[in-house]
Amino acid sequence: MTDAKKFPTINDKTALEEGDTFAPSFDAHGLLPAIVTAAETGEVLMFAYMNKEALARTIDTGQAHFWSRSRGKLWRKGETSGNTLRVIEICTDCDQDALWLKAEVAGAGGCCHTGRVSCFYRSVPFGEYAGKRLMMEAT
Amino acid sequence: MTDAKKFPTINDKTALEEGDTFAPSFDAHGLLPAIVTAAETGEVLMFAYMNKEALARTIDTGQAHFWSRSRGKLWRKGETSGNTLRVIEICTDCDQDALWLKAEVAGAGGCCHTGRVSCFYRSVPFGEYAGKRLMMEAT
């Protein structure tokens, strides 16, 4: 079992960025941002935060767990909806303060609580279209 | 010009999630997390935060801007390295507290300050491999 209390801290920049020790850097609130993409399509499905316990459980079980800031509780994705996330790969970024999870969605395949596959279903106009209304994605 | 002071706030959950008004929800520090993927490959390149000014400039110019928490300043990605990010699409998530940018990297094509294409170049072992050393990605 991964001990959530024992994730190491690395202060040396080179060791943190180039080494092979996993030393996740949690923010002042004890949270680490996590991006989830669909392993098959590469689409960004959702974005959420993990605390140490959520990360430890994700590592141990291969099922994505997060910390719900709004509900103030540990949360196994899909525990009520059935749309669990089976982790295919976890990557850490250069300074180890963000994670990227490639995952497969179980159940009906929707990752967003609105029932859509992805939470990112609206496009923000920019450049010459700046200030226009959001556009609903076709997906 | 997009006025960074005038991003609206929406409190009604349905309007926030299903409407076509862009009402980005900045956190207590005035920041909004932003995921950047390569428009061509779908690979997650980097993760950073925007404040209102960075978001307004990104929307106006189509060039990705962020807020550097470590340096405490607005930052146009690639302003020193030349590896600027030309925005192809900006998507907001269901509750409008995260963004996903699809972008093209200019210059040498590296998005990470280490020179790599992506910041996410190390894989975290999990499941039966939990606790093993980080693995460097082939890319």
Interface residues (C-beta under 8 A of the other chain):
Chain A: T2 E17 E18 G19 D20 T21 F22 P33 I35 T37 T41 G42 E43 V44 M46 F47 T58 I59 D60 T61 G62 V87 E89 I90 C91 T92 D93 C94 A98 L99 W100 C112 H113 T114 R116 C119 F120 Y121 R122 S123 V124 P125 F126 G127 A130 G131 R133 L134 M135 M136 E137
Chain B: T2 E17 E18 G19 D20 T21 F22 P33 I35 T37 T41 G42 E43 V44 M46 F47 T58 I59 D60 T61 G62 V87 E89 I90 C91 T92 D93 C94 A98 L99 W100 C112 H113 T114 R116 C119 F120 Y121 R122 S123 V124 P125 F126 G127 A130 G131 R133 L134 M135 M136 E137
